Amino acid sequence: MRTGYFYSLVFALLSSASIAAIAAPQARLEPVEASVVAETSTKAETGKVDLNGADAPTLQRELSGVGEAKAKAIVAYRDSNGPSASVDELLEVKGIGKAILERNRDKLEVN
């Protein structure tokens, strides 16, 4: 009888510990910002954004009139069609017109 009582206590203790472990709040990990090294690699020494190397957040941040959707469209176009030979190829991207291209022409380069 003592062993049955002992096993019941051990079971209750382990059950309580496992419930406490599951119900404990998870530690939140803060997202790490992109490093400065990655940011400088997408901008050339001239201060222009490389159309063939910049990621969507960089395009969104650096180009006027380009939001998240257009920046993702530029990257998707580049991924499906390969690197651009000139800045004028940006007109082929859906949502990018002559006005946006002319507004940002001095900020862009193709490497």
N, C-alpha and C positions, 0 to 999 in steps of 0.2 A: 504494500500500500504506500509505503514511503517513496518508492521509486516512481510510482504513478503520480504522486503529488509533486515530486521533484521535476518530472518531465513536463507537467502542466505549467509549473512556474517558469521553466526554461522556455517553453513554447510561448508563453505570454510575454516574456521579456524580449525574445527575438522578434515577435510580431510587432510589439510596440516600437522597437528600434527600427525595423524596416519601414513602418508607417511614418515614423518621424523623419527618416532619411528621404523618403519619397515626397513628403509634404514640405520639406525645407525649401526655402526660396533659393532659386538658382542665382549664382553670381553673374551679373551682367558684364559682358565684355564690351568696352567702348570701341567703336570702329576706328581704325587707324587711318589717319589722313594720308593721302599720297605724299610720298617723300619729295623733297625739293629736287633731288637728283632726277627723278622721273619727269618732273615738270620742266626742268632745264633742257632735257634731252629732246622734248618736242618743240621747243623754241630754239631757233638757230641763234647764232651770235649776233645776227642783225636785228633781233627782236621780233622777227616774223614767225608765224606759225607754219610749220611744215604740214602741208595738206596730206601728204602720204604717211606721216608718222604720228600725227596728233590723235589722241583718243577723244571720245565724245564730250567728256566734261571740259577738256581743254578747249575744244572748238566752241562749246557753249559759252565758256567764260570769256574767251578772247575775241570772238566775232560779234559784231553788231547785227542785231536782227535774227540771230540764230539761237533758237531755244533748244530744249532737250530733244524734241522730235526731229528737228532738222539736223541737229548734230548726229543723232543716231542714224538718220538717213544717209548722211555723208559717209559715215563709217561703213554702213551696210553696202553702199554703192562701191566703195573702195574695196571691200572684201570680195564682192562678186565680180568686179571688173578689173581688178588689179590697180596698181599705182597710176596716178594721173601723170600725163606728160606735160600738162600746162594747167594753170589756174582756171582757164576758160572751160575746162571739162566740168567744173562745178555746176555749170548751167544744166548738165544732164541729170542732176539730182532733183528728184521731185520736191517741190517747195522752194527751190532756190531760183530766183529770177535775176534779171539784169541789175535791178536796183540793189539787191543784197550783195551781188558780186562786186559791183562798182564801189559800194560803201566799204567793202572789206578788201579790195584788191591790194592796197598798200600793206595790209597786215598778213598777207598770205604769200607763201613761196612753195615751190615744188622741188624736192631733193631726190 
